[in-house]
Every structure is written in C-alpha cells, then in structure tokens.
Amino acid sequence: MKHLWLGIRSVILWILSGLHFFIVAPSLVFLGIFLDPRKHDWLQRTFCRRIAFLSGARFEVIRSTGFDPNRTCFFMSNHVNLFDPFMLYCAIPQFVRGWELESHFKIPAYGWLMKRFGNVPVPDVRRPSDLKRMWRLTQDAITGGTSLIIFPEAKRTRDGRVNEFQDGGFRVAQQLGIPIVPVSLVGSFEHHRTGHWMLWPAKVTVYLHDTIETKGLTKEDVPALRERVREIIATPVEEALGKKVTSGEKEKADPSPAGSG
C-alpha cells in the first residue's frame, strides 16, 4: 500500500514540476532577452526553489568556514540526477551558470532554453576550434563575474558513489587561474535515481566546501588538484551512504520485538 501511494505521489510530482518548468522557464528566458538576467536573478532562484519543492525534496545548505561567497569560481559537484542544477542554483550565492554538453542544446525546447539561459557549451567532439571557443566563453563568463557549475564526472552516478573525474575543468581552472569550490550533493541519490522514475521523500544537503586557489599551479599539478577536489566532494557522500548501509544492516539484525513492554 505504501509503495502504491509513493508511486501515485511520484506521478503527481512529475506532472506538477514538469508543468511548472515548461510554463515558467520560457517566461524567464523571455525576460532575459530584454533585461539583464542579474536584475531578475531572484526570480530564477525562486523558480529553482519551487522545482526542488515540487520534486518532493527537503533542502538545506551547509557552508564551510573557508568558503568565500564573493569569489567568482568554478563550482565542481558530483552529479546524481536531473534536479542537481536546480539544487545548486538554490545553494550558490553568486550569479551562476554552467558548463553543458553541446548536444544538449539540440534537445527540443530544453536546448533552446539552456542556450538563452547562458550556459557554456562543452563540445562533444573535442576539435581544437571548438575547445578554443569553449575556453573563450568560459573566460568571458568569469571575467564578467559569472561563476560556473561543472560536473567533472561528465555523467550521472548509477550507484550513488562519486565516479572518477575528468581533467578538462581542472586544466581550464589551472590555465586561467580560476578558484574552485568543491560541492557535495548528499541525499540526491535517495531522492531520485537516474534510470528510475520514482521521486522518494528525502532531504538533499548541499555542502559548499573551502575555496581552493589555482593561481601559481602548473599543468603537472592538475592530477593532484583533481584528486584533492574529488576526495573533498566524495567524503560526505560516502559517509552518508555508509550510515545508510549500517542503519539497514542494524534493522535486519536487531528488529524491534513485537509486543514488547
């Protein structure tokens, strides 16, 4: 009975969040044509908070004491499901956009919205001319005070754990001297799993870790930087998964006795 109710709940939430997205998002894009998007950033944040709410997730943000909210940065996060960008937009205090695969811009409706939104296209085929364009657009965004969200795994997790990171974002950060903020999304896997349609009741916690400087680093430092950032991001994710497994094992081993007392 409980599973049936959760299934019905998921269908309702998908309908509500989908209607909300395709009604409100075009309006925000339309505003962006005539107004500086920074002037209605609060509307965009409200939109993302409603997406999170309509997906059935509770939401909280935890900022490290070493996180600098005033620095234009690369926000590098683990990637779990399609709600991640909305959760991150709610959590990051600066004006922010993101790296997105260029093929996504070809998706009907969604691609046009993301292009007008101002995301930076990442080429699927890494030709030198395309990479130069990506670097130029990235530099223009950072110079203009726009932080960028990057998912260095370049794919969504299928088991909740943090996959290996690719070098691309770290090489750009090192070359351009862009600071990096590691971000951990904890609870997203319990909320919605890629490849499944259910939306489970869960709390999603966004950890904004200490800002990491990249100025003065060389290309030889990139692998160590990549692994350092991955370890920071993965630690709270793995801790949460470990607690869940331990809790499940304890419940099986020591069930509450019926009729005790």
LOSELO-457635 format. One record per atom (N, C-alpha, C, CB): x, y, z; residue in three letters. Coordinates in steps of 0.1 Angstrom, whole numbers, padded with zeros to 4 digits, always signed. Glycine has a CB too. Layout:
BEGIN
XYZALA...
//
This chain:
BEGIN
+0008-0012+0000MET+0000+0000+0000MET+0009+0013+0000MET-0009+0000+0012MET+0019+0012+0008LYS+0028+0024+0009LYS+0035+0026-0004LYS+0039+0022+0020LYS+0039+0015-0011HIS+0046+0017-0024HIS+0036+0022-0034HIS+0052+0003-0029HIS+0024+0018-0034LEU+0014+0024-0043LEU+0012+0039-0041LEU+0000+0016-0041LEU+0011+0043-0028TRP+0010+0057-0026TRP+0022+0065-0031TRP+0008+0059-0010TRP+0034+0059-0028LEU+0046+0066-0033LEU+0046+0067-0048LEU+0059+0059-0028LEU+0041+0057-0055GLY+0040+0057-0070GLY+0031+0068-0074GLY+0036+0044-0075GLY+0019+0069-0068ILE+0009+0079-0072ILE+0015+0093-0069ILE-0004+0077-0064ILE+0022+0094-0057ARG+0028+0107-0053ARG+0038+0111-0064ARG+0035+0106-0040ARG+0047+0102-0069SER+0057+0105-0079SER+0051+0110-0092SER+0065+0092-0081SER+0040+0103-0096VAL+0033+0108-0108VAL+0028+0122-0107VAL+0021+0098-0112VAL+0022+0125-0096ILE+0017+0138-0093ILE+0028+0149-0093ILE+0009+0139-0080ILE+0039+0145-0086LEU+0050+0155-0085LEU+0057+0157-0099LEU+0061+0149-0076LEU+0058+0146-0107TRP+0064+0148-0121TRP+0055+0157-0129TRP+0065+0134-0128TRP+0042+0156-0128ILE+0033+0164-0136ILE+0034+0179-0131ILE+0018+0159-0134ILE+0034+0181-0118LEU+0034+0194-0113LEU+0048+0201-0116LEU+0032+0194-0098LEU+0059+0194-0114SER+0072+0200-0117SER+0074+0202-0132SER+0083+0191-0111SER+0069+0193-0140GLY+0070+0195-0154GLY+0062+0207-0160GLY+0066+0182-0162GLY+0050+0208-0155LEU+0041+0219-0159LEU+0048+0233-0154LEU+0027+0218-0153LEU+0053+0233-0142HIS+0059+0245-0137HIS+0071+0249-0145HIS+0064+0242-0122HIS+0080+0239-0149PHE+0092+0242-0157PHE+0088+0247-0170PHE+0100+0229-0159PHE+0079+0241-0178PHE+0076+0245-0191PHE+0067+0257-0192PHE+0070+0234-0199PHE+0061+0261-0181ILE+0054+0274-0181ILE+0062+0286-0177ILE+0041+0273-0172ILE+0070+0284-0166VAL+0078+0295-0160VAL+0091+0297-0167VAL+0080+0292-0146VAL+0098+0286-0171ALA+0111+0288-0177ALA+0111+0297-0190ALA+0117+0274-0181ALA+0102+0295-0199PRO+0101+0303-0211PRO+0099+0318-0207PRO+0091+0299-0221PRO+0092+0320-0197SER+0089+0334-0192SER+0102+0341-0187SER+0079+0335-0181SER+0110+0333-0180LEU+0123+0338-0175LEU+0133+0341-0187LEU+0129+0328-0165LEU+0133+0332-0197VAL+0141+0334-0208VAL+0137+0346-0216VAL+0141+0321-0218VAL+0124+0348-0217PHE+0118+0360-0224PHE+0123+0373-0217PHE+0103+0359-0225PHE+0122+0373-0204LEU+0127+0384-0196LEU+0142+0387-0199LEU+0124+0382-0181LEU+0149+0376-0200GLY+0164+0377-0202GLY+0167+0383-0216GLY+0170+0364-0201GLY+0158+0383-0225ILE+0160+0389-0238ILE+0161+0404-0237ILE+0150+0385-0248ILE+0152+0410-0228PHE+0151+0424-0227PHE+0157+0430-0215PHE+0136+0427-0227PHE+0160+0422-0204LEU+0166+0427-0192LEU+0179+0419-0189LEU+0156+0425-0180LEU+0187+0426-0182ASP+0199+0420-0177ASP+0195+0408-0167ASP+0209+0430-0169ASP+0199+0396-0170PRO+0195+0385-0161PRO+0198+0386-0147PRO+0201+0372-0166PRO+0208+0394-0144ARG+0212+0397-0130ARG+0201+0404-0122ARG+0225+0404-0129ARG+0193+0412-0130LYS+0183+0420-0123LYS+0170+0412-0119LYS+0178+0431-0133LYS+0169+0400-0125HIS+0158+0392-0121HIS+0163+0378-0117HIS+0147+0390-0132HIS+0175+0378-0111ASP+0181+0366-0106ASP+0173+0360-0095ASP+0196+0368-0102ASP+0167+0369-0087TRP+0158+0364-0076TRP+0147+0356-0081TRP+0153+0376-0068TRP+0141+0359-0093LEU+0131+0352-0099LEU+0135+0338-0103LEU+0125+0359-0111LEU+0148+0337-0109GLN+0153+0324-0113GLN+0156+0315-0101GLN+0167+0327-0120GLN+0160+0321-0090ARG+0162+0314-0077ARG+0149+0309-0072ARG+0170+0322-0067ARG+0139+0317-0072THR+0125+0313-0068THR+0120+0301-0076THR+0116+0325-0069THR+0123+0302-0089PHE+0119+0291-0099PHE+0126+0278-0095PHE+0122+0295-0113PHE+0139+0279-0092CYS+0146+0267-0088CYS+0142+0261-0075CYS+0161+0270-0088CYS+0139+0270-0065ARG+0134+0265-0052ARG+0120+0258-0054ARG+0133+0277-0042ARG+0112+0263-0063ARG+0099+0257-0065ARG+0101+0243-0072ARG+0090+0266-0073ARG+0111+0242-0081ILE+0113+0229-0087ILE+0117+0219-0077ILE+0125+0231-0098ILE+0126+0224-0068ALA+0131+0215-0057ALA+0119+0211-0048ALA+0141+0221-0048ALA+0110+0220-0045PHE+0099+0218-0036PHE+0089+0208-0043PHE+0092+0231-0033PHE+0086+0211-0056LEU+0076+0203-0063LEU+0081+0189-0067LEU+0072+0210-0076LEU+0095+0187-0065SER+0100+0173-0067SER+0099+0165-0054SER+0115+0174-0071SER+0094+0172-0043GLY+0092+0164-0031GLY+0104+0164-0022GLY+0088+0151-0034GLY+0115+0172-0025ALA+0127+0171-0016ALA+0127+0182-0006ALA+0139+0172-0025ALA+0132+0179+0006ARG+0136+0189+0015ARG+0150+0194+0012ARG+0135+0184+0030ARG+0154+0206+0016PHE+0166+0212+0011PHE+0173+0220+0021PHE+0163+0220-0002PHE+0187+0218+0022GLU+0194+0226+0031GLU+0208+0228+0025GLU+0195+0219+0045GLU+0215+0239+0030VAL+0228+0243+0025VAL+0237+0244+0037VAL+0228+0256+0017VAL+0249+0238+0036ILE+0259+0239+0047ILE+0272+0245+0041ILE+0262+0225+0054ILE+0276+0257+0046ARG+0288+0264+0040ARG+0300+0262+0049ARG+0285+0279+0038ARG+0311+0258+0044SER+0323+0257+0051SER+0328+0271+0055SER+0334+0249+0043SER+0336+0272+0066THR+0341+0285+0070THR+0351+0290+0060THR+0347+0284+0084THR+0357+0282+0052GLY+0367+0286+0042GLY+0361+0289+0029GLY+0378+0276+0041GLY+0348+0289+0028PHE+0341+0292+0015PHE+0340+0307+0014PHE+0327+0285+0014PHE+0344+0313+0003ASP+0343+0327+0001ASP+0331+0330-0009ASP+0357+0333-0006ASP+0321+0336-0003PRO+0309+0338-0011PRO+0310+0349-0022PRO+0297+0341-0002PRO+0321+0356-0021ASN+0322+0368-0030ASN+0331+0365-0042ASN+0328+0379-0022ASN+0338+0353-0043ARG+0347+0350-0053ARG+0339+0343-0065ARG+0358+0340-0048ARG+0343+0348-0077THR+0338+0342-0089THR+0346+0329-0091THR+0339+0351-0102THR+0339+0317-0092CYS+0346+0304-0091CYS+0340+0294-0101CYS+0345+0299-0077CYS+0347+0283-0102PHE+0342+0271-0107PHE+0336+0263-0095PHE+0353+0262-0115PHE+0323+0260-0096PHE+0317+0252-0085PHE+0316+0237-0091PHE+0303+0257-0081PHE+0325+0228-0086MET+0326+0215-0091MET+0318+0205-0081MET+0341+0210-0092MET+0309+0198-0087SER+0300+0190-0079SER+0298+0176-0085SER+0286+0196-0079SER+0295+0167-0076ASN+0291+0153-0080ASN+0278+0154-0087ASN+0290+0143-0068ASN+0275+0145-0096HIS+0263+0145-0105HIS+0254+0133-0102HIS+0267+0147-0120HIS+0242+0135-0098VAL+0233+0124-0095VAL+0221+0123-0104VAL+0229+0125-0080VAL+0214+0134-0105ASN+0201+0133-0113ASN+0199+0147-0120ASN+0190+0129-0105ASN+0187+0148-0127LEU+0184+0160-0134LEU+0180+0172-0126LEU+0174+0157-0144LEU+0178+0169-0113PHE+0175+0180-0104PHE+0187+0187-0098PHE+0166+0175-0092PHE+0199+0182-0100ASP+0211+0187-0095ASP+0213+0202-0098ASP+0223+0180-0100ASP+0212+0206-0111PRO+0214+0221-0114PRO+0205+0230-0106PRO+0212+0223-0129PRO+0192+0226-0104PHE+0183+0234-0097PHE+0186+0235-0082PHE+0168+0228-0098PHE+0191+0224-0076MET+0195+0224-0062MET+0207+0233-0061MET+0199+0209-0058MET+0217+0232-0070LEU+0229+0240-0069LEU+0226+0255-0071LEU+0239+0236-0080LEU+0217+0258-0080TYR+0213+0272-0082TYR+0207+0278-0070TYR+0204+0273-0094TYR+0199+0270-0062CYS+0194+0274-0049CYS+0205+0277-0039CYS+0184+0264-0044CYS+0215+0269-0040ALA+0225+0269-0029ALA+0236+0279-0031ALA+0231+0256-0027ALA+0240+0282-0044ILE+0252+0290-0047ILE+0248+0305-0046ILE+0258+0287-0061ILE+0255+0313-0038PRO+0250+0327-0035PRO+0254+0337-0046PRO+0256+0332-0023PRO+0262+0333-0056GLN+0266+0342-0067GLN+0258+0340-0079GLN+0281+0340-0070GLN+0258+0349-0088PHE+0252+0347-0101PHE+0260+0336-0108PHE+0253+0360-0110PHE+0253+0326-0113VAL+0259+0314-0117VAL+0252+0308-0130VAL+0259+0303-0106VAL+0260+0302-0138ARG+0256+0294-0150ARG+0264+0281-0150ARG+0258+0303-0163ARG+0264+0274-0161GLY+0271+0261-0161GLY+0277+0257-0174GLY+0262+0251-0156GLY+0286+0248-0173TRP+0291+0240-0185TRP+0280+0230-0188TRP+0305+0234-0183TRP+0277+0229-0201GLU+0267+0219-0205GLU+0271+0213-0219GLU+0253+0225-0206GLU+0270+0200-0221LEU+0273+0194-0233LEU+0266+0200-0245LEU+0270+0179-0233LEU+0273+0203-0256GLU+0267+0210-0267GLU+0256+0202-0273GLU+0278+0212-0278GLU+0256+0189-0272SER+0245+0181-0277SER+0232+0184-0270SER+0248+0166-0277SER+0232+0188-0258HIS+0220+0191-0250HIS+0213+0203-0256HIS+0224+0194-0236HIS+0221+0212-0263PHE+0214+0224-0269PHE+0206+0220-0281PHE+0225+0234-0273PHE+0207+0208-0285LYS+0199+0203-0297LYS+0186+0197-0292LYS+0207+0194-0305LYS+0184+0195-0279ILE+0171+0189-0274ILE+0160+0199-0276ILE+0173+0185-0259ILE+0149+0195-0282PRO+0138+0204-0284PRO+0133+0211-0271PRO+0126+0197-0290PRO+0131+0224-0272ALA+0126+0232-0261ALA+0137+0234-0250ALA+0113+0226-0254ALA+0141+0223-0244TYR+0151+0224-0233TYR+0164+0230-0238TYR+0154+0210-0228TYR+0169+0226-0250GLY+0181+0231-0255GLY+0181+0246-0258GLY+0185+0224-0268GLY+0170+0250-0264TRP+0168+0265-0266TRP+0168+0273-0253TRP+0155+0267-0274TRP+0161+0267-0243LEU+0160+0274-0230LEU+0174+0275-0224LEU+0151+0267-0221LEU+0182+0265-0225MET+0195+0265-0219MET+0205+0274-0226MET+0201+0251-0218MET+0203+0275-0239LYS+0211+0284-0247LYS+0208+0299-0243LYS+0209+0282-0262LYS+0195+0302-0243ARG+0191+0316-0239ARG+0195+0318-0224ARG+0176+0318-0241ARG+0195+0308-0216PHE+0198+0310-0202PHE+0213+0314-0200PHE+0196+0297-0194PHE+0222+0310-0210GLY+0235+0314-0209GLY+0246+0304-0205GLY+0236+0326-0200GLY+0242+0291-0206ASN+0252+0281-0203ASN+0263+0280-0213ASN+0245+0267-0201ASN+0274+0276-0209VAL+0286+0275-0218VAL+0286+0261-0225VAL+0299+0278-0211VAL+0286+0260-0238PRO+0286+0247-0245PRO+0299+0240-0244PRO+0281+0248-0259PRO+0299+0228-0240VAL+0311+0219-0240VAL+0310+0210-0252VAL+0313+0211-0226VAL+0320+0211-0261PRO+0319+0203-0274PRO+0319+0188-0271PRO+0329+0206-0283PRO+0310+0180-0277ASP+0311+0165-0276ASP+0323+0160-0284ASP+0297+0159-0282ASP+0326+0166-0295VAL+0338+0162-0303VAL+0348+0173-0300VAL+0335+0161-0318VAL+0360+0170-0294ARG+0369+0179-0289ARG+0379+0184-0300ARG+0377+0174-0278ARG+0374+0191-0310ARG+0382+0197-0320ARG+0389+0210-0315ARG+0374+0200-0333ARG+0401+0213-0319PRO+0408+0225-0314PRO+0399+0238-0315PRO+0421+0227-0321PRO+0392+0240-0326SER+0385+0252-0327SER+0373+0253-0317SER+0379+0253-0342SER+0367+0241-0315ASP+0356+0241-0305ASP+0361+0243-0291ASP+0348+0227-0306ASP+0372+0237-0288LEU+0378+0239-0274LEU+0382+0253-0272LEU+0390+0230-0273LEU+0387+0260-0282LYS+0391+0274-0281LYS+0379+0282-0278LYS+0398+0279-0294LYS+0368+0279-0285ARG+0355+0286-0283ARG+0350+0285-0269ARG+0344+0282-0293ARG+0351+0272-0264MET+0347+0269-0250MET+0355+0277-0240MET+0347+0254-0247MET+0369+0277-0242TRP+0377+0285-0233TRP+0374+0299-0233TRP+0392+0282-0237TRP+0372+0305-0245ARG+0369+0319-0247ARG+0356+0323-0240ARG+0368+0323-0262ARG+0345+0314-0241LEU+0333+0317-0235LEU+0334+0316-0220LEU+0322+0307-0240LEU+0342+0306-0215THR+0344+0304-0201THR+0351+0317-0195THR+0353+0292-0198THR+0362+0321-0202GLN+0369+0333-0198GLN+0360+0345-0197GLN+0381+0336-0207GLN+0351+0347-0207ASP+0342+0358-0208ASP+0332+0358-0196ASP+0334+0358-0221ASP+0328+0346-0193ALA+0318+0344-0182ALA+0325+0348-0168ALA+0313+0330-0181ALA+0337+0343-0166ILE+0344+0345-0153ILE+0348+0360-0152ILE+0357+0336-0152ILE+0353+0366-0163THR+0356+0380-0163THR+0344+0389-0160THR+0363+0384-0177THR+0333+0384-0165GLY+0321+0392-0163GLY+0314+0389-0150GLY+0311+0389-0174GLY+0321+0382-0141GLY+0315+0379-0128GLY+0305+0368-0127GLY+0309+0392-0123GLY+0305+0359-0137THR+0296+0348-0136THR+0303+0335-0132THR+0289+0346-0150THR+0299+0329-0121SER+0305+0317-0117SER+0299+0305-0126SER+0303+0314-0102SER+0306+0294-0127LEU+0301+0283-0135LEU+0301+0270-0127LEU+0311+0282-0147LEU+0290+0263-0129ILE+0289+0249-0123ILE+0295+0239-0133ILE+0274+0246-0120ILE+0303+0230-0128ILE+0309+0220-0136ILE+0307+0206-0129ILE+0324+0222-0139ILE+0303+0196-0137PHE+0302+0182-0132PHE+0314+0175-0138PHE+0288+0176-0136PHE+0325+0174-0130PRO+0337+0168-0135PRO+0336+0153-0138PRO+0348+0170-0126PRO+0326+0146-0133GLU+0324+0132-0136GLU+0319+0130-0151GLU+0313+0125-0127GLU+0313+0141-0156ALA+0307+0141-0170ALA+0296+0131-0172ALA+0319+0139-0180ALA+0291+0125-0162LYS+0280+0116-0163LYS+0273+0115-0149LYS+0284+0102-0168LYS+0261+0110-0149ARG+0254+0108-0136ARG+0258+0094-0130ARG+0239+0109-0138ARG+0259+0094-0117THR+0262+0082-0110THR+0250+0072-0111THR+0265+0085-0095THR+0253+0059-0111ARG+0243+0049-0111ARG+0242+0042-0098ARG+0245+0039-0122ARG+0251+0044-0089ASP+0251+0037-0076ASP+0252+0046-0064ASP+0262+0027-0075ASP+0252+0059-0067GLY+0252+0069-0056GLY+0266+0074-0052GLY+0246+0064-0044GLY+0276+0066-0057ARG+0290+0070-0053ARG+0296+0079-0064ARG+0299+0057-0053ARG+0307+0086-0060VAL+0313+0096-0069VAL+0323+0089-0078VAL+0320+0107-0060VAL+0320+0091-0091ASN+0328+0085-0102ASN+0342+0092-0103ASN+0321+0084-0115ASN+0351+0087-0111GLU+0363+0093-0114GLU+0361+0107-0121GLU+0373+0084-0123GLU+0370+0116-0119PHE+0368+0129-0125PHE+0377+0130-0138PHE+0372+0140-0115PHE+0372+0138-0147GLN+0379+0141-0159GLN+0388+0154-0157GLN+0370+0143-0171GLN+0398+0155-0165ASP+0408+0166-0163ASP+0403+0180-0168ASP+0421+0163-0169ASP+0394+0180-0178GLY+0391+0192-0185GLY+0389+0205-0177GLY+0379+0190-0193GLY+0380+0204-0167GLY+0377+0216-0159GLY+0389+0220-0151GLY+0365+0213-0150GLY+0397+0211-0146PHE+0408+0214-0138PHE+0419+0221-0146PHE+0414+0202-0131PHE+0421+0216-0159ARG+0431+0222-0168ARG+0427+0237-0171ARG+0432+0214-0181ARG+0414+0239-0173VAL+0410+0253-0176VAL+0412+0261-0163VAL+0395+0253-0180VAL+0408+0256-0152ALA+0410+0264-0139ALA+0424+0267-0137ALA+0405+0256-0127ALA+0433+0258-0140GLN+0448+0260-0138GLN+0453+0270-0148GLN+0455+0247-0139GLN+0449+0269-0160GLN+0454+0278-0170GLN+0449+0292-0168GLN+0450+0273-0184GLN+0436+0294-0164LEU+0430+0307-0163LEU+0431+0312-0148LEU+0416+0307-0167LEU+0436+0304-0139GLY+0437+0309-0125GLY+0424+0310-0118GLY+0445+0321-0125GLY+0414+0302-0122ILE+0401+0303-0116ILE+0400+0295-0103ILE+0390+0298-0126ILE+0396+0301-0092PRO+0394+0293-0080PRO+0383+0282-0081PRO+0391+0302-0068PRO+0384+0272-0073ILE+0375+0261-0074ILE+0368+0259-0060ILE+0382+0248-0078ILE+0355+0257-0060VAL+0348+0254-0048VAL+0342+0240-0050VAL+0336+0264-0045VAL+0347+0230-0043PRO+0341+0216-0043PRO+0327+0217-0037PRO+0350+0206-0036PRO+0318+0210-0043VAL+0304+0209-0038VAL+0299+0195-0037VAL+0295+0218-0047VAL+0294+0191-0025SER+0289+0178-0023SER+0274+0178-0023SER+0295+0171-0010SER+0267+0170-0032LEU+0253+0168-0031LEU+0250+0155-0024LEU+0247+0168-0045LEU+0245+0156-0012VAL+0242+0144-0003VAL+0227+0143-0002VAL+0249+0146+0011VAL+0222+0131-0005GLY+0208+0128-0004GLY+0201+0128-0017GLY+0201+0138+0005GLY+0207+0133-0028SER+0201+0133-0041SER+0198+0119-0046SER+0210+0141-0051SER+0207+0110-0043PHE+0205+0096-0048PHE+0193+0090-0041PHE+0218+0088-0045PHE+0191+0093-0029GLU+0179+0088-0022GLU+0166+0095-0027GLU+0180+0090-0007GLU+0167+0107-0032HIS+0156+0114-0037HIS+0152+0109-0051HIS+0159+0129-0038HIS+0161+0108-0060HIS+0158+0104-0074HIS+0170+0098-0080HIS+0153+0115-0083HIS+0169+0086-0085ARG+0180+0078-0092ARG+0178+0078-0107ARG+0180+0064-0086ARG+0189+0082-0114THR+0189+0082-0128THR+0186+0068-0133THR+0202+0087-0134THR+0176+0067-0143GLY+0172+0054-0148GLY+0159+0049-0141GLY+0183+0044-0146GLY+0155+0056-0131HIS+0143+0052-0124HIS+0133+0065-0124HIS+0145+0048-0109HIS+0120+0062-0123TRP+0111+0073-0124TRP+0106+0078-0110TRP+0099+0070-0132TRP+0108+0070-0100MET+0103+0073-0086MET+0110+0086-0080MET+0104+0061-0077MET+0102+0094-0074LEU+0107+0105-0066LEU+0104+0102-0051LEU+0100+0119-0070LEU+0114+0099-0043TRP+0113+0095-0030TRP+0114+0107-0020TRP+0123+0084-0026TRP+0107+0107-0009PRO+0108+0117+0001PRO+0122+0117+0007PRO+0098+0116+0012PRO+0130+0128+0006ALA+0144+0128+0011ALA+0148+0142+0013ALA+0153+0121+0001ALA+0159+0144+0021LYS+0165+0157+0023LYS+0178+0157+0015LYS+0168+0159+0039LYS+0179+0168+0007VAL+0191+0170-0001VAL+0199+0181+0006VAL+0188+0174-0016VAL+0212+0177+0010THR+0221+0187+0016THR+0232+0190+0006THR+0227+0181+0029THR+0234+0203+0005VAL+0244+0208-0004VAL+0255+0214+0004VAL+0239+0220-0014VAL+0267+0208+0003TYR+0279+0212+0011TYR+0288+0221+0002TYR+0287+0200+0017TYR+0289+0234+0006LEU+0299+0243-0001LEU+0312+0243+0007LEU+0293+0257-0003LEU+0322+0236+0001HIS+0335+0234+0008HIS+0344+0247+0006HIS+0342+0222+0003HIS+0355+0246+0013ASP+0365+0257+0012ASP+0369+0260-0002ASP+0378+0254+0020ASP+0371+0273-0005THR+0375+0278-0018THR+0390+0274-0020THR+0373+0293-0020THR+0393+0268-0031ILE+0407+0264-0034ILE+0413+0273-0045ILE+0407+0249-0039ILE+0424+0278-0042GLU+0431+0287-0052GLU+0439+0278-0062GLU+0441+0296-0045GLU+0439+0283-0074THR+0446+0276-0085THR+0458+0285-0091THR+0437+0272-0096THR+0458+0297-0087LYS+0469+0306-0093LYS+0483+0301-0089LYS+0467+0321-0089LYS+0492+0300-0098GLY+0505+0295-0095GLY+0507+0280-0097GLY+0509+0298-0081GLY+0496+0273-0100LEU+0497+0259-0102LEU+0502+0257-0117LEU+0484+0252-0100LEU+0509+0246-0119THR+0513+0242-0132THR+0505+0230-0137THR+0529+0238-0132THR+0507+0227-0150LYS+0499+0216-0156LYS+0503+0202-0149LYS+0501+0215-0171LYS+0515+0202-0143GLU+0519+0190-0136GLU+0511+0188-0123GLU+0534+0190-0133GLU+0505+0199-0118ASP+0498+0199-0105ASP+0483+0195-0107ASP+0498+0213-0099ASP+0479+0194-0120VAL+0465+0192-0123VAL+0460+0178-0117VAL+0462+0192-0138VAL+0467+0167-0119PRO+0462+0154-0114PRO+0460+0155-0099PRO+0471+0143-0118PRO+0469+0161-0092ALA+0468+0161-0077ALA+0456+0170-0073ALA+0481+0167-0071ALA+0454+0181-0080LEU+0443+0190-0078LEU+0430+0183-0080LEU+0444+0203-0087LEU+0429+0175-0091ARG+0417+0168-0094ARG+0414+0158-0083ARG+0419+0160-0108ARG+0424+0150-0079GLU+0421+0140-0068GLU+0418+0147-0055GLU+0433+0131-0067GLU+0424+0158-0052ARG+0421+0165-0040ARG+0406+0170-0040ARG+0430+0178-0038ARG+0402+0175-0051VAL+0388+0180-0052VAL+0378+0168-0051VAL+0386+0188-0065VAL+0381+0157-0058ARG+0373+0146-0057ARG+0371+0140-0043ARG+0378+0135-0067ARG+0383+0139-0036GLU+0382+0134-0022GLU+0373+0143-0013GLU+0396+0133-0016GLU+0375+0156-0015ILE+0367+0165-0007ILE+0352+0163-0010ILE+0370+0180-0009ILE+0348+0162-0022ILE+0334+0160-0026ILE+0329+0147-0022ILE+0333+0162-0041ILE+0337+0136-0023ALA+0332+0123-0021ALA+0331+0120-0006ALA+0342+0113-0027ALA+0338+0127+0003THR+0338+0123+0017THR+0324+0123+0023THR+0348+0132+0025THR+0317+0134+0023PRO+0304+0134+0029PRO+0294+0125+0022PRO+0298+0148+0030PRO+0296+0123+0009VAL+0287+0114+0001VAL+0289+0100+0006VAL+0290+0115-0014VAL+0302+0096+0007GLU+0305+0082+0012GLU+0300+0080+0026GLU+0320+0079+0010GLU+0302+0090+0034GLU+0298+0089+0048GLU+0283+0087+0049GLU+0302+0102+0056GLU+0275+0094+0041ALA+0261+0093+0042ALA+0257+0079+0037ALA+0254+0103+0033ALA+0263+0074+0026LEU+0260+0061+0021LEU+0263+0050+0031LEU+0267+0058+0008LEU+0275+0052+0038GLY+0279+0042+0048GLY+0269+0042+0060GLY+0293+0046+0053GLY+0264+0053+0064LYS+0254+0054+0075LYS+0242+0047+0071LYS+0252+0068+0079LYS+0238+0049+0059LYS+0225+0042+0054LYS+0227+0027+0054LYS+0222+0047+0040LYS+0238+0022+0049VAL+0241+0008+0049VAL+0241+0002+0063VAL+0254+0004+0041VAL+0248+0009+0072THR+0249+0004+0086THR+0236+0004+0093THR+0259+0014+0094THR+0228+0015+0090SER+0214+0015+0096SER+0206+0004+0091SER+0208+0029+0092SER+0206+0001+0078GLY+0199-0010+0072GLY+0203-0024+0077GLY+0200-0010+0057GLY+0216-0026+0079GLU+0220-0038+0085GLU+0216-0040+0099GLU+0236-0039+0084GLU+0216-0029+0107LYS+0212-0030+0121LYS+0197-0033+0122LYS+0215-0016+0128LYS+0189-0027+0113GLU+0175-0030+0114GLU+0172-0045+0111GLU+0167-0021+0104GLU+0180-0051+0102LYS+0178-0065+0098LYS+0183-0074+0110LYS+0185-0069+0086LYS+0194-0070+0116ALA+0200-0078+0126ALA+0192-0077+0140ALA+0214-0075+0128ALA+0187-0065+0142ASP+0180-0063+0155ASP+0167-0056+0154ASP+0190-0054+0164ASP+0157-0064+0148PRO+0144-0058+0146PRO+0137-0055+0160PRO+0135-0067+0138PRO+0128-0045+0160SER+0121-0042+0172SER+0112-0053+0176SER+0114-0029+0171SER+0112-0059+0188PRO+0104-0070+0192PRO+0089-0066+0192PRO+0108-0076+0205PRO+0081-0074+0186ALA+0066-0071+0186ALA+0061-0073+0200ALA+0059-0080+0176ALA+0052-0064+0204GLY+0045-0066+0217GLY+0054-0065+0229GLY+0038-0079+0217GLY+0066-0058+0227SER+0075-0057+0239SER+0069-0046+0248SER+0089-0054+0235SER+0073-0047+0261GLY+0069-0036+0270GLY+0060-0041+0280GLY+0063-0025+0263GLY
//
